[in-house]
């Protein structure tokens, strides 16, 4: 069964206090960061802190993820050597631009799993597409390796790479946002939406979550604890939505039993795409219920 990933909260890898705080929040995943959230001079300290957190903190049901530095940065090997001693649940790969980068990390993980006697493929990967080249290669990235559970969309870095100006409407990154969620659906990966940088605009966050969910995203990255509950609520099907989906599926079953195909229901024509959408609502609700 797929892991629930509505909210994925970044915490700086060099702060054990902040990581410990995250273990008391209702976030689905905690991303202990070795990349942007840590100064270059503190990378080694952050690696040690993350290993300490993995060994000593009670994360409960929360997923334990580590964002390493980009493949090719010269820092990723030391990141992997250090944090894999703590056996995280998965790695977040930033600025992914090719299938080869994903496969290189997967091969390193396979060597560790074999040496430690861990199940093959146990350590998962979530990859962030946040450069123009990454967007162009998103199909190959999505299909690169069976360890890839999710594609994550990074609008802020992408805008910088493109020379675009970020706006509230987001049209400057709409093509890329669509490309990422489409590739995720095509290769049966989860799709995780970009961070929302205005920490004081909870209404804006809620609206952006709603748009992302309508596009097919299944979760969103968070950069502050106060964002977690808003994100969770947005990506959790409401009781009303679940009840409506069940009524539609039941009506479809009755029509099928009577030999009908498409049919009218509550003023709308219903066929299989709408039934599949209703089934997805039920599935998401079931996952949240089993994962919370």
BAFI-3210 file (N, C-alpha, C; in Angstrom, 3 decimals, decimal comma, padded with zeros to 6 digits):
// residues 292
n [1|2|3|4|5|6|7|8|9|10|11|12|13|14|15|16|17|18|19|20|21|22|23|24|25|26|27|28|29|30|31|32|33|34|35|36|37|38|39|40|41|42|43|44|45|46|47|48|49|50|51|52|53|54|55|56|57|58|59|60|61|62|63|64|65|66|67|68|69|70|71|72|73|74|75|76|77|78|79|80|81|82|83|84|85|86|87|88|89|90|91|92|93|94|95|96|97|98|99|100|101|102|103|104|105|106|107|108|109|110|111|112|113|114|115|116|117|118|119|120|121|122|123|124|125|126|127|128|129|130|131|132|133|134|135|136|137|138|139|140|141|142|143|144|145|146|147|148|149|150|151|152|153|154|155|156|157|158|159|160|161|162|163|164|165|166|167|168|169|170|171|172|173|174|175|176|177|178|179|180|181|182|183|184|185|186|187|188|189|190|191|192|193|194|195|196|197|198|199|200|201|202|203|204|205|206|207|208|209|210|211|212|213|214|215|216|217|218|219|220|221|222|223|224|225|226|227|228|229|230|231|232|233|234|235|236|237|238|239|240|241|242|243|244|245|246|247|248|249|250|251|252|253|254|255|256|257|258|259|260|261|262|263|264|265|266|267|268|269|270|271|272|273|274|275|276|277|278|279|280|281|282|283|284|285|286|287|288|289|290|291|292]
n.u [000,838|000,502|002,384|001,067|001,371|000,691|001,509|004,799|007,346|010,005|012,965|015,818|018,877|020,873|019,831|018,914|016,966|014,865|014,217|013,328|011,083|009,462|008,718|006,586|004,522|001,662|002,586|003,007|005,418|008,828|011,362|014,622|017,045|019,863|020,630|019,667|018,845|020,990|024,023|027,083|029,347|028,434|027,731|028,911|028,397|025,615|025,129|025,952|024,125|021,687|022,031|022,116|019,510|017,992|018,729|017,999|015,518|011,954|009,952|007,420|004,683|005,573|007,176|010,638|012,741|015,590|016,968|019,449|022,458|022,681|023,166|026,306|027,245|029,422|029,121|027,317|028,145|029,446|027,239|025,530|027,133|027,202|024,447|023,156|023,924|022,115|019,816|017,491|014,021|013,773|015,225|015,436|015,955|017,415|017,087|017,086|018,011|018,322|017,791|019,990|021,167|019,349|019,516|022,168|022,194|020,380|021,800|023,886|022,431|021,510|023,875|024,462|022,196|022,542|024,984|024,279|022,301|019,685|016,262|015,976|015,541|014,285|014,822|013,449|012,968|012,433|012,073|013,076|011,956|013,152|014,438|014,962|016,017|015,454|012,644|012,323|013,269|011,544|009,950|011,757|013,016|010,934|010,526|012,869|013,710|012,682|012,635|011,686|009,257|007,849|007,346|008,467|007,618|009,465|008,975|010,212|013,060|013,006|011,879|013,931|015,956|014,941|014,800|012,432|009,698|008,242|004,794|001,608|-000,415|000,912|001,314|003,716|005,024|003,295|003,204|005,353|004,546|002,304|003,489|005,025|003,105|001,659|003,553|004,040|001,553|001,464|003,466|002,747|003,495|003,527|002,565|003,993|003,454|004,912|006,681|005,124|005,824|005,056|004,736|002,799|000,377|-002,142|-004,587|-003,929|-002,204|-004,033|-005,642|-003,764|-003,122|-005,598|-005,760|-003,579|-004,384|-006,611|-005,304|-004,214|-002,212|-000,974|-000,028|001,883|004,849|006,106|007,345|007,242|006,106|003,463|002,160|001,425|-001,061|-002,938|-002,251|-002,609|-005,395|-006,345|-005,604|-006,954|-009,715|-012,983|-015,668|-018,095|-017,343|-016,428|-018,781|-020,392|-018,915|-019,181|-021,951|-022,159|-020,644|-022,166|-024,555|-023,616|-023,017|-025,592|-026,638|-024,974|-025,695|-028,216|-027,665|-026,906|-024,801|-023,214|-024,821|-027,366|-026,894|-027,780|-028,148|-025,989|-024,059|-022,706|-019,811|-017,122|-014,644|-015,468|-016,266|-013,858|-012,522|-014,078|-013,500|-010,839|-011,046|-012,212|-010,136|-008,013|-009,083|-009,214|-006,478|-005,543|-006,966|-005,843|-003,247|-002,990]
n.v [-001,194|002,230|004,841|007,405|010,696|013,588|016,014|017,236|018,031|020,255|020,340|021,907|020,165|020,527|021,094|019,610|020,173|021,353|019,256|017,400|018,771|018,561|015,902|015,926|016,991|016,934|016,097|014,165|013,334|013,880|015,889|015,881|018,196|018,511|020,152|023,108|024,171|024,229|025,723|025,846|025,533|024,016|021,480|018,971|018,863|018,821|016,342|014,591|015,300|014,523|011,743|011,237|011,999|010,115|007,825|008,278|009,633|009,444|008,948|008,127|007,378|008,890|009,537|009,184|011,129|012,184|014,983|015,023|016,575|017,850|015,416|015,228|017,485|017,125|016,739|014,801|012,133|011,990|012,710|010,476|008,357|009,040|009,406|007,031|005,228|005,580|004,516|005,765|006,189|007,044|008,909|012,287|013,679|016,475|018,899|017,242|016,157|014,176|010,729|009,175|010,312|009,626|006,840|006,426|007,067|005,145|002,792|003,081|002,924|000,301|-001,125|-000,560|-001,656|-004,366|-004,904|-004,474|-006,280|-005,547|-005,413|-005,516|-002,539|-001,219|001,349|004,285|006,644|010,087|012,470|015,725|017,879|020,680|022,351|023,782|021,906|019,559|019,536|019,195|016,611|015,071|012,825|010,665|010,756|010,113|007,462|006,257|004,502|001,832|002,490|005,035|006,826|009,203|012,231|015,474|018,861|021,756|024,977|027,428|027,299|026,565|028,826|030,651|029,424|029,706|032,413|033,617|035,493|035,023|034,694|035,169|033,908|032,016|031,367|031,444|029,122|027,183|025,368|023,631|022,661|021,239|019,356|017,828|016,644|015,187|013,374|011,981|010,731|009,129|007,250|006,116|007,370|009,224|012,670|015,581|018,820|022,141|024,256|026,771|030,036|032,259|032,746|033,838|033,875|032,083|031,678|032,021|029,836|027,755|028,090|027,608|024,942|023,799|024,280|022,754|020,171|019,888|019,706|017,217|016,645|015,011|015,796|018,220|020,142|021,487|024,355|025,387|024,741|025,705|025,441|022,825|021,676|022,999|022,071|019,275|019,192|020,122|018,115|015,921|013,974|015,231|014,308|014,670|014,626|012,003|010,569|011,370|010,307|007,583|007,262|007,759|005,646|003,477|004,005|003,684|000,958|-000,106|000,703|-000,683|-003,293|-003,275|-003,213|-000,844|001,737|004,638|007,079|009,277|011,293|013,076|015,322|015,241|013,702|010,518|008,590|006,200|007,664|009,485|007,698|006,453|008,620|008,997|006,625|007,071|009,094|007,660|005,831|007,543|008,538|006,193|005,566|007,742|007,308|004,907|005,631|007,678]
n.w [000,000|-000,796|000,741|002,791|001,818|002,343|003,569|003,635|005,527|005,677|007,605|008,994|008,733|010,576|013,040|015,781|017,633|016,138|014,422|016,288|017,197|014,945|015,069|016,729|015,388|013,117|010,602|007,618|006,541|007,391|006,285|006,613|006,147|004,067|002,107|000,813|003,247|004,945|005,800|003,896|005,470|007,538|006,801|007,478|010,226|010,121|008,905|010,939|012,913|011,792|011,650|014,386|015,050|013,586|014,919|017,568|017,994|018,386|015,796|015,407|013,331|011,268|008,191|007,633|006,085|004,136|002,651|000,380|-000,943|-004,337|-006,960|-008,337|-007,179|-005,603|-002,957|-002,388|-002,042|000,466|001,975|001,585|002,583|005,264|006,235|005,624|007,528|009,505|008,510|006,974|005,929|003,357|000,603|-000,477|-003,554|-004,847|-007,538|-009,828|-013,016|-014,876|-015,817|-015,235|-012,947|-010,948|-011,080|-010,354|-007,603|-006,715|-007,234|-005,411|-003,041|-003,244|-002,903|-000,230|001,043|000,413|001,705|004,372|004,777|004,440|003,208|-000,341|-002,122|-000,069|000,898|-000,121|-002,873|-003,500|-005,934|-006,864|-009,281|-010,638|-012,359|-015,632|-017,451|-016,072|-016,221|-018,988|-019,195|-017,701|-018,137|-018,532|-016,056|-014,299|-014,980|-014,288|-012,194|-010,043|-007,384|-007,132|-005,638|-005,749|-007,614|-007,160|-007,324|-007,889|-007,773|-007,159|-007,481|-010,159|-011,419|-010,955|-012,452|-014,992|-015,274|-014,735|-013,277|-010,209|-009,524|-007,866|-009,245|-010,783|-013,487|-014,839|-014,230|-014,890|-017,080|-016,477|-013,989|-014,718|-016,406|-014,624|-012,872|-014,718|-015,736|-013,376|-012,970|-015,246|-014,780|-012,452|-010,036|-006,954|-006,783|-005,708|-004,637|-005,000|-002,604|-000,510|-000,109|001,418|004,647|006,229|004,968|005,143|003,913|001,234|000,952|001,330|-000,932|-002,956|-002,422|-003,027|-005,790|-006,639|-005,869|-007,530|-009,936|-009,756|-007,967|-005,037|-002,606|-000,658|-000,257|002,799|004,538|007,011|010,343|010,832|008,455|008,070|009,002|007,421|004,874|005,208|005,636|003,194|001,388|002,237|001,637|002,128|004,384|003,126|000,414|000,187|000,768|-001,380|-003,507|-002,980|-003,318|-006,035|-007,132|-006,268|-007,669|-010,260|-010,217|-010,021|-012,489|-014,225|-013,607|-014,669|-017,295|-018,494|-019,888|-020,015|-017,957|-016,604|-013,768|-011,014|-012,638|-014,375|-016,991|-016,633|-016,962|-017,356|-016,748|-014,724|-012,775|-012,155|-011,043|-008,755|-007,440|-006,841|-004,940|-002,824|-002,384|-001,557|000,799|002,291|002,542|004,060|006,380|007,234|007,559|009,384]
ca.u [000,000|001,280|002,485|000,384|002,274|-000,012|002,408|006,195|007,892|011,451|013,613|017,267|019,542|021,827|019,117|018,221|015,787|013,786|013,801|012,535|009,786|008,676|008,177|005,367|003,569|000,890|003,086|003,152|006,836|009,790|012,532|015,792|017,667|021,310|020,911|019,507|018,603|022,214|025,172|028,160|030,287|027,810|027,274|029,372|027,629|024,245|025,113|026,029|022,875|020,641|022,260|021,687|018,050|017,486|019,005|017,502|014,199|010,765|009,226|006,075|004,346|006,050|008,239|011,944|013,407|016,746|017,325|020,884|022,864|022,473|024,131|027,248|027,689|030,622|028,753|026,320|028,739|029,602|025,874|025,053|027,950|026,846|023,055|022,670|024,164|020,900|018,741|016,260|013,013|013,960|016,026|014,909|017,021|017,093|017,625|017,317|017,917|018,465|017,561|021,257|021,384|018,501|020,061|023,430|021,865|019,760|022,862|024,575|021,541|021,485|025,104|024,311|021,199|023,155|026,010|023,653|021,277|018,347|015,498|016,295|014,561|013,589|015,002|012,754|013,482|011,528|012,951|012,559|012,168|013,134|015,238|014,405|016,425|014,686|011,295|012,425|013,573|010,749|009,463|012,828|013,239|009,837|010,652|014,275|014,032|011,527|012,654|011,075|007,869|007,166|007,953|008,185|007,794|010,088|008,716|011,080|014,323|012,736|011,732|015,266|016,693|014,357|014,769|011,027|009,266|007,166|003,566|000,620|-001,201|001,757|001,305|005,087|005,485|002,144|003,567|006,199|003,724|001,469|004,345|005,435|001,981|001,287|004,539|003,805|000,390|001,777|004,337|002,175|004,211|002,840|002,970|004,057|003,529|005,973|006,520|004,447|006,854|004,508|004,407|001,691|-000,829|-002,732|-005,648|-003,245|-001,738|-005,184|-006,044|-002,772|-003,337|-006,800|-005,410|-002,689|-005,186|-007,417|-004,424|-003,849|-001,185|-001,453|000,517|002,607|005,964|005,909|008,599|007,025|005,120|002,075|001,557|001,132|-002,481|-003,648|-001,968|-003,294|-006,838|-006,630|-005,382|-007,750|-011,100|-013,972|-016,696|-019,100|-016,804|-016,405|-020,169|-020,834|-018,233|-019,794|-023,273|-021,958|-020,194|-023,330|-025,457|-022,991|-023,191|-026,988|-026,805|-024,292|-026,528|-029,370|-027,201|-026,697|-023,428|-023,278|-026,145|-027,535|-026,917|-027,809|-028,066|-024,767|-023,809|-021,643|-019,195|-016,035|-013,694|-016,002|-016,252|-012,472|-012,227|-014,736|-012,732|-009,616|-011,429|-012,354|-008,810|-007,253|-009,662|-008,797|-005,065|-005,402|-007,478|-004,925|-001,923|-002,992]
ca.v [000,000|003,459|005,642|008,696|011,845|014,857|017,087|016,831|019,208|020,410|020,831|021,964|018,989|020,830|021,473|018,491|020,718|021,528|017,931|016,820|019,452|018,012|014,589|016,150|017,646|015,955|015,956|012,772|013,064|014,881|015,919|016,469|018,796|018,729|021,016|024,559|024,578|024,107|026,440|024,958|025,291|023,165|020,229|017,820|018,863|018,421|014,887|013,949|015,567|013,687|010,369|011,227|012,045|008,828|006,794|008,543|010,247|008,641|009,609|007,579|006,901|009,856|009,068|009,796|011,392|013,077|015,583|015,118|017,582|017,349|014,517|016,010|018,648|016,790|016,562|013,744|010,878|012,112|012,675|009,088|007,565|009,362|009,232|005,664|004,490|005,727|003,829|006,544|005,538|007,418|010,083|013,278|014,078|017,781|019,362|016,086|016,547|013,031|009,410|008,661|010,777|008,785|005,479|006,433|006,987|003,842|001,783|003,239|002,389|-001,161|-001,656|-000,469|-002,654|-005,694|-005,035|-004,483|-007,321|-004,953|-005,797|-004,756|-001,522|-000,726|002,803|004,847|007,909|011,114|013,316|017,067|018,438|022,110|023,082|023,680|020,633|018,526|019,520|018,601|015,184|014,533|011,478|009,708|010,780|009,371|006,030|005,885|003,453|001,391|003,083|006,367|006,836|010,467|013,382|016,699|020,009|022,896|026,159|028,574|027,101|026,561|030,215|031,228|028,837|030,218|033,864|034,020|036,175|034,283|035,432|034,406|033,078|030,887|031,002|031,313|027,749|026,287|024,267|022,678|022,044|020,256|018,277|016,970|015,837|014,260|012,286|011,175|009,879|008,154|006,199|005,681|007,952|010,318|014,002|016,475|020,187|023,028|024,980|028,076|030,750|033,297|032,036|034,503|033,842|030,754|031,602|031,786|028,450|026,884|028,194|026,925|023,503|023,417|024,226|021,608|018,960|019,817|019,294|015,822|016,474|014,259|016,371|019,474|020,383|022,560|024,921|025,874|023,901|026,179|025,087|021,397|021,356|023,501|021,137|018,011|019,347|020,299|016,881|014,856|014,068|015,511|013,286|014,900|014,155|010,540|010,096|011,595|009,334|006,270|007,251|007,665|004,285|002,600|004,246|003,060|-000,497|-000,419|000,870|-001,798|-004,484|-003,137|-003,258|000,506|002,239|005,996|007,363|010,591|011,242|014,414|016,331|015,115|012,417|009,809|007,444|005,608|008,603|010,008|006,597|006,291|009,746|008,705|005,558|007,671|009,782|006,618|005,282|008,510|008,582|004,989|005,674|008,685|006,666|003,862|006,169|008,726]
ca.w [000,000|-000,891|001,953|002,752|001,788|002,103|004,004|003,772|006,204|005,725|008,805|008,765|009,267|011,644|014,262|016,406|018,299|015,165|013,967|017,373|017,174|013,838|015,451|017,500|014,491|012,339|009,240|007,184|006,290|007,843|005,415|007,266|004,988|003,961|000,959|000,946|004,626|005,743|005,257|003,435|006,566|008,557|006,191|008,274|011,469|009,812|008,699|012,255|013,627|011,205|012,120|015,786|015,064|013,111|015,931|018,911|018,120|018,069|014,715|015,304|011,986|010,282|007,312|007,916|004,819|004,144|001,362|000,194|-001,905|-005,702|-007,580|-009,114|-006,405|-004,859|-001,550|-002,215|-001,577|001,912|002,527|001,584|003,495|006,645|006,676|005,469|008,767|010,310|007,789|006,765|005,100|001,970|000,279|-001,403|-004,472|-005,413|-008,831|-010,704|-014,423|-015,775|-015,248|-014,731|-011,574|-010,092|-011,084|-009,607|-006,179|-006,460|-007,191|-004,123|-002,005|-003,366|-002,301|001,229|001,457|000,327|002,745|005,691|004,858|004,415|002,010|-001,551|-002,463|001,114|000,993|-001,264|-003,381|-003,988|-006,722|-007,105|-010,612|-010,335|-013,334|-016,984|-018,026|-015,395|-016,801|-020,320|-019,059|-016,595|-018,462|-018,241|-014,611|-013,662|-015,292|-014,130|-011,223|-009,267|-006,044|-007,150|-005,185|-005,993|-008,255|-006,415|-008,196|-007,223|-008,598|-006,872|-008,186|-011,591|-011,868|-010,990|-013,568|-016,231|-015,309|-014,640|-012,058|-009,539|-009,263|-007,108|-010,176|-011,132|-014,906|-015,331|-014,005|-015,082|-017,980|-015,754|-012,944|-015,411|-016,913|-013,514|-012,387|-015,787|-015,729|-012,177|-013,213|-016,289|-014,259|-011,163|-008,899|-006,299|-007,233|-004,549|-005,140|-004,551|-001,340|-000,512|000,645|002,298|005,880|006,916|004,139|005,206|002,902|-000,030|000,982|001,122|-002,337|-003,788|-002,207|-003,769|-007,218|-006,854|-005,775|-008,740|-011,028|-009,573|-006,943|-003,875|-001,388|-000,844|000,645|003,780|005,041|008,378|011,031|010,783|007,169|007,987|009,159|006,238|003,781|005,496|005,433|001,771|000,644|002,835|001,155|003,166|004,565|002,083|-000,860|000,240|000,675|-002,755|-004,354|-002,749|-003,953|-007,477|-007,439|-006,086|-008,794|-011,424|-010,095|-010,359|-013,927|-014,878|-013,413|-015,555|-018,674|-019,026|-019,883|-019,474|-017,411|-015,992|-012,307|-010,428|-013,681|-015,162|-017,626|-015,932|-017,610|-016,574|-016,139|-013,466|-011,795|-011,703|-010,148|-007,481|-006,801|-006,301|-003,700|-001,799|-002,087|-000,788|002,143|002,990|002,881|005,170|007,582|007,691|007,808|010,396]
c.u [000,878|001,269|001,741|001,426|001,470|000,929|003,807|006,950|009,408|011,888|015,118|017,981|020,505|021,155|018,335|016,945|014,612|013,299|012,924|011,153|008,885|008,065|006,922|004,276|002,841|001,327|003,240|004,616|007,677|011,013|013,650|016,758|019,179|021,653|020,722|019,354|019,836|023,349|026,288|029,097|029,726|027,307|027,668|028,603|026,200|024,145|025,103|024,729|021,748|020,799|021,833|020,171|017,456|017,650|018,236|016,108|013,093|009,941|007,779|005,833|004,887|007,208|009,511|012,730|014,608|016,920|018,836|021,196|022,784|023,565|025,009|027,782|029,028|030,367|027,900|026,913|028,933|028,241|025,397|025,822|027,541|025,429|022,555|022,988|022,953|019,681|017,459|015,265|013,206|014,838|015,248|016,078|016,645|017,693|017,973|017,062|018,019|018,143|018,841|021,554|020,583|019,100|021,373|023,159|021,251|020,800|023,645|023,730|021,507|022,727|025,012|023,333|021,791|024,158|025,407|022,621|019,867|017,599|015,861|015,173|013,849|013,681|014,455|013,390|012,321|012,401|012,286|012,949|012,035|014,099|014,597|014,770|015,683|013,280|011,320|012,633|012,674|010,216|010,511|013,118|012,177|009,995|012,015|014,502|012,791|011,515|011,897|009,603|007,131|008,025|007,511|008,504|008,348|009,979|009,730|012,417|014,120|012,620|013,087|016,076|016,226|014,497|013,367|010,767|008,106|005,986|002,605|-000,174|-000,397|001,777|002,717|005,637|004,377|002,474|004,353|005,404|002,842|002,299|004,722|004,285|001,539|002,259|004,352|002,630|000,705|002,583|003,970|003,033|003,296|003,385|002,866|004,312|004,589|005,667|005,737|005,243|006,318|003,981|003,219|000,364|-001,414|-003,871|-005,037|-002,724|-002,887|-005,628|-005,058|-002,871|-004,532|-006,507|-004,538|-003,466|-006,042|-006,591|-004,030|-002,730|-001,786|-000,935|001,311|003,736|005,642|007,260|008,444|005,955|003,680|001,389|000,999|-000,362|-003,306|-003,470|-002,684|-004,781|-007,174|-006,529|-006,061|-009,177|-012,065|-014,972|-017,772|-018,623|-016,776|-017,812|-020,698|-020,199|-018,853|-021,167|-023,138|-021,545|-021,355|-024,329|-024,912|-023,167|-024,619|-027,220|-026,144|-025,111|-027,737|-028,966|-026,967|-025,216|-023,387|-024,702|-026,163|-027,633|-026,781|-027,519|-026,829|-024,703|-022,578|-021,145|-017,949|-015,020|-014,185|-016,026|-014,834|-012,064|-012,860|-013,991|-011,440|-009,896|-011,546|-010,998|-007,996|-007,777|-009,242|-007,357|-004,857|-005,867|-006,547|-003,576|-001,873|-002,797]
c.v [001,250|004,203|006,954|009,805|013,086|016,017|016,520|018,059|019,194|020,925|020,846|020,819|019,263|021,282|020,292|018,968|020,848|020,193|017,270|017,468|018,874|016,665|014,715|016,849|016,595|015,829|014,482|012,388|014,210|014,773|016,644|016,909|018,935|019,715|022,482|025,036|024,567|024,861|025,465|024,590|024,348|021,830|019,020|017,729|018,403|016,911|014,157|014,134|014,698|012,233|010,235|011,217|010,704|007,744|007,020|009,091|009,262|009,409|009,125|007,035|007,811|009,278|009,868|009,926|012,307|013,645|015,739|016,283|016,998|016,397|015,334|017,227|018,408|016,547|015,318|012,439|010,891|012,095|011,234|008,234|007,796|008,920|007,811|004,803|004,573|005,079|004,673|005,756|005,867|008,647|010,988|013,785|015,417|017,979|018,205|016,489|015,374|011,739|008,860|009,098|009,934|007,394|005,389|006,310|005,638|002,738|001,863|002,676|000,866|-001,782|-001,636|-001,527|-004,053|-005,906|-005,164|-005,590|-006,767|-005,441|-004,913|-003,772|-000,911|000,789|003,429|006,163|008,802|012,134|014,663|017,523|019,949|022,918|022,898|022,348|019,473|018,407|018,858|017,089|014,474|013,129|010,428|009,628|009,947|007,866|005,460|004,668|003,103|001,948|004,421|006,261|008,085|011,414|014,616|017,885|021,189|024,154|027,265|028,447|027,120|027,987|030,905|030,717|029,404|031,728|034,416|034,728|035,412|035,202|034,552|033,473|031,872|030,501|030,795|029,898|026,729|025,111|023,200|021,940|020,957|019,071|017,305|016,078|014,834|013,085|011,381|010,226|008,781|006,984|005,780|006,113|008,958|011,635|014,960|017,891|021,011|023,687|026,277|028,963|031,832|032,638|032,642|034,413|032,432|030,588|031,345|030,368|027,498|026,910|027,466|025,408|023,009|023,310|023,014|020,297|018,785|019,386|017,827|015,590|015,817|014,813|017,615|019,560|021,563|023,045|025,513|025,023|024,388|025,849|023,661|021,105|021,846|022,531|019,810|018,097|019,410|018,984|015,666|014,980|014,295|014,373|013,423|014,378|012,634|009,975|010,247|010,589|007,947|006,177|007,089|006,253|003,294|002,759|003,603|001,551|-000,909|-000,315|-000,265|-003,076|-004,473|-003,118|-001,907|000,871|003,591|006,278|008,750|010,431|012,657|015,491|016,262|013,738|011,784|008,664|007,062|006,604|009,186|008,934|006,388|007,422|009,516|007,619|006,094|008,436|008,774|006,060|006,239|008,583|007,354|005,027|006,600|008,047|005,620|004,407|007,185|008,148]
c.w [000,000|000,441|001,752|002,807|001,399|002,399|004,200|004,266|006,221|007,094|008,568|009,461|010,391|012,931|014,811|017,086|017,333|014,623|015,028|017,439|016,093|014,188|016,304|016,678|013,646|010,890|008,879|007,010|006,834|006,938|006,146|006,177|005,115|002,850|001,322|002,384|005,515|005,059|004,890|004,582|007,626|007,995|007,039|009,578|011,234|009,581|010,033|013,036|013,095|011,636|013,578|015,887|014,645|014,172|017,220|019,058|017,756|017,038|014,616|013,910|010,893|009,468|007,568|006,619|005,027|002,745|001,307|-000,756|-003,320|-006,171|-008,526|-008,376|-005,719|-003,384|-001,317|-001,689|-000,068|002,605|002,668|002,581|004,946|006,989|006,527|006,685|009,695|009,707|007,722|005,914|003,628|001,835|-000,656|-002,234|-005,105|-006,805|-009,765|-012,153|-015,391|-015,038|-014,634|-013,318|-010,587|-009,967|-010,311|-008,106|-005,847|-006,374|-005,882|-002,991|-002,045|-002,736|-000,769|001,721|001,442|001,458|004,124|005,859|004,926|003,179|000,819|-001,861|-001,286|001,254|-000,281|-001,716|-003,838|-004,699|-007,006|-008,501|-010,463|-011,201|-014,704|-017,631|-017,378|-015,953|-018,182|-020,250|-018,048|-016,887|-018,101|-016,740|-013,901|-013,839|-014,919|-013,258|-010,406|-007,848|-005,986|-006,772|-005,625|-006,802|-007,483|-007,322|-007,415|-008,060|-008,381|-007,601|-009,694|-012,127|-011,948|-012,163|-014,903|-016,377|-015,259|-013,319|-011,455|-009,260|-008,484|-008,019|-010,659|-012,600|-015,443|-015,129|-014,285|-015,992|-017,223|-014,681|-013,548|-015,895|-015,807|-013,058|-013,448|-015,844|-014,519|-012,387|-014,216|-015,762|-012,843|-009,982|-008,209|-006,844|-006,052|-005,048|-004,410|-003,205|-001,585|000,429|001,581|003,578|006,610|006,171|004,113|004,196|001,532|-000,137|000,705|-000,338|-003,247|-003,630|-003,024|-005,260|-007,518|-006,822|-007,025|-009,944|-010,921|-008,585|-005,704|-002,550|-001,713|000,175|001,560|004,272|006,434|009,039|010,897|009,462|007,136|008,052|007,979|005,070|004,000|005,197|003,942|001,001|001,292|002,327|002,312|003,262|003,489|000,736|-000,924|000,077|-000,748|-003,708|-004,199|-003,401|-005,464|-007,886|-007,300|-007,229|-010,066|-011,393|-010,452|-011,862|-014,693|-014,775|-014,340|-017,024|-019,300|-018,976|-019,214|-019,002|-016,801|-014,477|-011,765|-011,471|-014,554|-015,811|-016,982|-016,798|-016,819|-016,033|-014,818|-012,385|-011,265|-010,759|-008,779|-006,729|-006,192|-005,008|-002,557|-001,400|-001,225|000,643|002,938|003,410|004,058|006,458|008,133|008,079|008,902|011,782]
res [x|x|x|x|x|x|x|x|x|x|x|x|x|x|x|x|x|x|x|x|x|x|x|x|x|x|x|x|x|x|x|x|x|x|x|x|x|x|x|x|x|x|x|x|x|x|x|x|x|x|x|x|x|x|x|x|x|x|x|x|x|x|x|x|x|x|x|x|x|x|x|x|x|x|x|x|x|x|x|x|x|x|x|x|x|x|x|x|x|x|x|x|x|x|x|x|x|x|x|x|x|x|x|x|x|x|x|x|x|x|x|x|x|x|x|x|x|x|x|x|x|x|x|x|x|x|x|x|x|x|x|x|x|x|x|x|x|x|x|x|x|x|x|x|x|x|x|x|x|x|x|x|x|x|x|x|x|x|x|x|x|x|x|x|x|x|x|x|x|x|x|x|x|x|x|x|x|x|x|x|x|x|x|x|x|x|x|x|x|x|x|x|x|x|x|x|x|x|x|x|x|x|x|x|x|x|x|x|x|x|x|x|x|x|x|x|x|x|x|x|x|x|x|x|x|x|x|x|x|x|x|x|x|x|x|x|x|x|x|x|x|x|x|x|x|x|x|x|x|x|x|x|x|x|x|x|x|x|x|x|x|x|x|x|x|x|x|x|x|x|x|x|x|x|x|x|x|x|x|x|x|x|x|x|x|x|x|x|x|x|x|x]
***
